[in-house]
Amino acid sequence: MRILLTGGAGFIGSAVAKALALRGDTVISVDNFNDYYEVSLKEARAKFFLSHKNIVSKKADIGDLPAMEKVFSENPFDAVCHLAAQAGVRYSLENPFVYEKSNLLGTLNILELMKKHDVKKLVYASSSSVYGGNTKVPFSESDPVDCPISLYAATKKSNELMAYTYHHLFGIHSSGLRFFTVYGPWGRPDMALFKFTKKISNGEAIDVYNNGDMERDFTYIDDIVDGVVRATDRVEGYEIYNLGNNNPIVLHDFIAALESALGVKSEKNIRPMQPGDVKKTYADIAKAKNMLGWQPKTDIVSGISSFVKWYKEYYG
């Protein structure tokens, strides 16, 4: 296939681009290389993941309609894998308008251009954040998600609604993927594993929120990539899938596994729960198993060990 992949220099996007290219797809990757976190890491990802002969990497902002029109006009696509977004729950409290441009306007631009250029298959990144403060676990795709507790979550829910509208009106088939706390090599510096590793390695105390009484369904990058590729091959109708490990990890156990991988004990600053955070995430993945044939394979100890190995090699 010829696939437009947005967010190609991102954590998930870069790995998906390479996986698609290695199996023979032609990938046109776009990314705006913004400075939400260190641009050098995005550039290093681009060099490592996007240098395959089947990948063409372009610098463009999905919020810039003329720039994206040029990409669509120059390249006939069989499908769009839309992974670009402004990430981060806490940052959405500080800089909401970035989320409006990237997550809302950017997605609208993609949908409008798909309609205009008659591209009928879309896979896009949603988030476990759409479940908000839901207390019924595990989270199922059929659960109500009408009460987001962060602007980031609200934009992701909006993306799902927009995709449904364009499916209903214009016949664009779509699969929305609700990612659950993705981690692994080449990950994002704003996420817990990366921040904890950096601080512990530097002999600094780590901030532990809600007295460590939190659980996350940490999902390894290779498993997520497998899910995205499977979804890209099976776009039909309008679907939403959870992609999570189906095995929540208590934050204290997560930290203990990291300390073991680093061979260092951490000092902890106990902090209150952060606005927009949730106490627990837990994915019901029966639908992804049944319809995509997807099954996560990586346990938390192996995943953290792989990340620490990469971190030491990358940062010396």
Helices and strands as residue ranges (DSSP letters): E 2-6, H 11-22, E 26-31, H 39-49, E 55-59, H 65-74, E 79-82, H 91-94, H 96-99, I 100-105, H 106-116, E 121-127, G 128-131, H 151-170, E 173-179, E 182-183, H 192-201, E 206-209, G 210-212, E 215-216, E 219-220, H 221-233, E 238-243, E 249-250, H 251-262, E 268-271, H 286-292, H 300-315
